[in-house]
Amino acid sequence: MDEVTISAVRHIKGHVLALTFSDGHIQPVDFAPFIFSSGHPVIEAYQDMGRFLGYKLIDGNLNWDDYNMIFPVTDLYKGKL
């Protein structure tokens, strides 16, 4: 896969975001299984919807709170965390 970046993010419901990639691919990603089973307090903080929805799209990558939570774009493209 060529260097694909995230170009847009839309909240669908709960902890599900629809990610649009620079090649036009749209992938819904459910972050809930990861957030609710991580066992790590930094990640579990994103169970709070307000905090979860505080994501930022920076340089084509989705991240939360200055990289407290970030995922490889290739994984998000496949919808796998």
Steps between C-alpha positions, in 0.01 A plus 500: 500500500634843406522760771134549583391754757174578674331797335173521699335357810128478577344376823239231428388393849654398828869434449462445126664740257482498121846572365546630148843438352694695240425235236123538558461181706253539790536266797283494812710415804355395837748606766283370791643145521853641530411781742281289728737204522843662511535501877725806473371811682622739227301308237200435724461877543362501143196306614372850573332616176607860542861397527472247217350762269790733577713329234702706255598432144865604473716443194263235369493301823235473770618559855375588844654733758840554345551134402366332817303277264598452136478215250690408182312637200535164322312328786225762498471462122423130556269578793718302741648632821 
